[in-house]
Structures are given as C-alpha cells and as structure tokens.
Amino acid sequence: MEKGTTNGTITNFDGVYYITISEVATLVFRYIGMEKIDRKVVGAGVLNTIMNSS
C-alpha cells in the first residue's frame, strides 16, 4: 500500500506484485503474522523486500 493513500495491491502466489506510485512515496508491506515494513521509494525499478515473522 502507498502510505497515506488508498492505492494498494496484493501479491500473487509467488509474492510478485505491481503497483504504480508517485515519484517519491513510502510503501507499507503488511501480512498476517509478519512484521509491518515501511520502505521509502525514489524512482522506478524493482523493490525486493523480505518480511520477518512477528
């Protein structure tokens, strides 16, 4: 989810996702049983994130 907006997406079975966000944004990653992660994104590209159990 793009922080501060209602812009979000979900992953497929393999954890792959696609989202269009503003040029400078913070993505919030959440999943049941995992720690929430906020990642600042600048520019376009691939963002790999590993989530830890909570």
Buried (B, 14 or more C-beta within 10 A) or exposed (E): BBEEEEBEEEEEEEEEBEBEBEEEBBBBBEBEEEEEBEEEBEEEEEEEEEBEEE
